[in-house]
Amino acid sequence: MTLVLLLAGALAVTWLVQSRGWSRGWRTWGVATGEVSWLDLRVVAGAAQTRSEGGDPYVSNPHDPMGRPFNYPSLWLALFPATGSVAVLAGGAAVVAAGVALLATGPTTGLAGGVIGLLLLSPALVLGVERGNTDLIVFALVGAGRRCSVARAGSAPMREWGCWCSRAC
């Protein structure tokens, strides 16, 4: 049931955004948005570009579309190359990774799956997807850690990976 609702919601959002345009499509779903896609990830990509040019993105981040100073740990700067186009790829990858982590958590009852599926389609969570929020990457790591930590006893490397993912978050 969760998978069906998740796929239906993903198709609905994709259709709305493609047929009505970025801003109007998301607004139809109930998500307030601007003209810039994946806005939360663009602050990271902009900070990487500012740093590569010798600037300090914690003080001033001129490559961010809204001019916001960088407020993430410096590890994010190491993960992102200094180009704005990577934000689009990273946003898509984060959404896919979070979806895979959710689907890999194991079987649920029909009622629990339906409730989880509906919650995933709520405007609050869809806003995180629209913004390319970095919490999606953390969610994917936590999901992978949970799945790996409950792996069968004969799979020690998977349990170790699960513990690493949990500690990383």
C-alpha positions as CSV (number, residue, x, y, z in Angstrom):
1,M,0.0,0.0,0.0
2,T,2.9,2.4,0.9
3,L,4.5,1.8,-2.5
4,V,1.3,2.4,-4.4
5,L,0.6,5.7,-2.6
6,L,4.2,6.8,-2.9
7,L,4.3,6.1,-6.7
8,A,0.9,7.8,-7.2
9,G,2.0,10.8,-5.3
10,A,5.3,11.0,-7.2
11,L,3.5,10.7,-10.5
12,A,1.0,13.4,-9.5
13,V,3.7,15.8,-8.4
14,T,5.8,15.1,-11.4
15,W,2.8,15.7,-13.7
16,L,1.8,18.9,-12.0
17,V,5.4,20.3,-12.1
18,Q,5.9,19.3,-15.8
19,S,2.5,20.5,-17.0
20,R,2.2,23.7,-15.0
21,G,5.8,24.7,-14.5
22,W,8.0,24.6,-11.4
23,S,6.3,27.2,-9.3
24,R,2.6,26.7,-10.3
25,G,2.9,22.9,-10.2
26,W,4.2,22.9,-6.6
27,R,1.7,25.5,-5.5
28,T,-1.1,23.3,-6.9
29,W,0.1,20.6,-4.5
30,G,0.0,23.1,-1.6
31,V,3.7,23.9,-1.4
32,A,4.8,27.5,-1.3
33,T,7.7,27.9,-3.7
34,G,9.8,30.3,-5.7
35,E,11.3,30.3,-9.1
36,V,14.5,28.5,-8.1
37,S,14.5,24.7,-7.9
38,W,16.2,22.7,-5.1
39,L,16.8,26.0,-3.2
40,D,18.2,24.3,0.0
41,L,20.8,22.4,-1.9
42,R,21.8,25.5,-3.9
43,V,23.1,27.2,-0.7
44,V,25.6,24.3,-0.4
45,A,26.6,24.4,-4.1
46,G,26.9,28.2,-3.9
47,A,29.1,28.0,-0.8
48,A,31.4,25.5,-2.6
49,Q,31.8,27.9,-5.5
50,T,32.4,30.8,-3.1
51,R,35.0,28.8,-1.2
52,S,36.7,27.8,-4.5
53,E,37.0,31.5,-5.4
54,G,38.7,32.2,-2.1
55,G,35.7,33.6,-0.2
56,D,34.3,32.6,3.1
57,P,30.7,31.4,2.5
58,Y,30.0,31.5,6.3
59,V,30.3,35.3,6.1
60,S,29.0,36.0,2.6
61,N,27.7,33.5,0.0
62,P,27.2,35.5,-3.2
63,H,26.6,32.4,-5.3
64,D,23.5,31.4,-3.4
65,P,20.4,32.5,-5.3
66,M,19.1,34.3,-2.2
67,G,22.5,35.5,-0.9
68,R,22.2,33.4,2.3
69,P,25.3,32.7,4.3
70,F,26.3,29.1,4.6
71,N,25.1,27.5,7.8
72,Y,26.0,23.8,7.3
73,P,29.0,21.9,8.6
74,S,32.1,22.2,6.5
75,L,31.8,18.5,5.5
76,W,29.1,19.6,3.0
77,L,31.6,21.7,1.2
78,A,33.9,18.7,0.7
79,L,31.0,16.7,-0.7
80,F,29.9,19.3,-3.3
81,P,31.9,20.4,-6.4
82,A,32.0,24.1,-7.0
83,T,29.2,24.3,-9.6
84,G,25.5,25.2,-9.3
85,S,24.3,22.4,-11.7
86,V,25.3,19.7,-9.2
87,A,22.4,20.9,-6.9
88,V,19.9,19.5,-9.4
89,L,21.6,16.1,-9.6
90,A,22.1,16.0,-5.8
91,G,18.5,16.9,-5.3
92,G,17.3,14.1,-7.5
93,A,19.7,11.6,-5.9
94,A,18.6,12.6,-2.4
95,V,14.9,12.1,-3.3
96,V,15.6,8.7,-4.8
97,A,17.8,7.6,-1.9
98,A,15.2,8.7,0.7
99,G,12.5,6.8,-1.2
100,V,14.7,3.6,-1.5
101,A,15.5,3.9,2.2
102,L,11.8,4.1,3.1
103,L,10.9,1.2,0.8
104,A,13.7,-1.0,2.2
105,T,12.5,-0.7,5.8
106,G,10.6,-4.0,5.5
107,P,7.0,-5.1,5.4
108,T,4.2,-3.2,7.1
109,T,0.5,-4.0,7.6
110,G,-1.9,-2.5,5.1
111,L,-3.1,0.1,7.5
112,A,0.4,1.2,8.6
113,G,1.5,1.3,5.0
114,G,-1.5,3.4,4.0
115,V,-0.9,5.9,6.9
116,I,2.8,6.1,6.0
117,G,2.0,6.6,2.3
118,L,-0.4,9.4,3.1
119,L,2.1,11.1,5.5
120,L,4.7,11.0,2.7
121,L,2.3,12.9,0.5
122,S,1.7,15.7,3.0
123,P,2.6,19.2,2.0
124,A,5.3,19.4,4.7
125,L,7.3,16.5,3.4
126,V,6.7,17.4,-0.2
127,L,8.1,20.9,0.7
128,G,11.3,19.1,1.7
129,V,11.5,17.4,-1.6
130,E,10.8,20.7,-3.5
131,R,13.5,22.5,-1.7
132,G,16.0,19.6,-2.0
133,N,16.4,19.7,1.7
134,T,19.6,18.1,3.0
135,D,17.6,16.2,5.6
136,L,16.6,13.9,2.8
137,I,20.2,12.7,2.6
138,V,20.3,12.2,6.3
139,F,17.0,10.4,6.1
140,A,18.5,8.0,3.5
141,L,21.5,7.3,5.7
142,V,19.3,6.6,8.8
143,G,17.1,4.3,6.7
144,A,20.1,2.5,5.3
145,G,21.5,2.2,8.8
146,R,18.3,0.8,10.2
147,R,18.0,-1.7,7.4
148,C,21.5,-2.9,7.7
149,S,21.5,-3.0,11.5
150,V,18.6,-5.5,11.4
151,A,20.3,-7.7,8.8
152,R,20.6,-11.4,9.6
153,A,23.2,-12.6,12.1
154,G,25.3,-14.1,9.3
155,S,25.8,-10.7,7.7
156,A,28.3,-8.9,9.9
157,P,29.5,-6.4,7.2
158,M,25.9,-5.2,6.7
159,R,25.5,-4.7,10.5
160,E,28.8,-2.7,10.6
161,W,27.6,-0.5,7.7
162,G,24.3,0.1,9.5
163,C,26.2,1.1,12.6
164,W,28.4,3.5,10.6
165,C,25.3,5.1,8.9
166,S,23.7,5.6,12.3
167,R,26.8,7.2,13.8
168,A,27.3,9.4,10.7
169,C,23.9,11.0,11.4
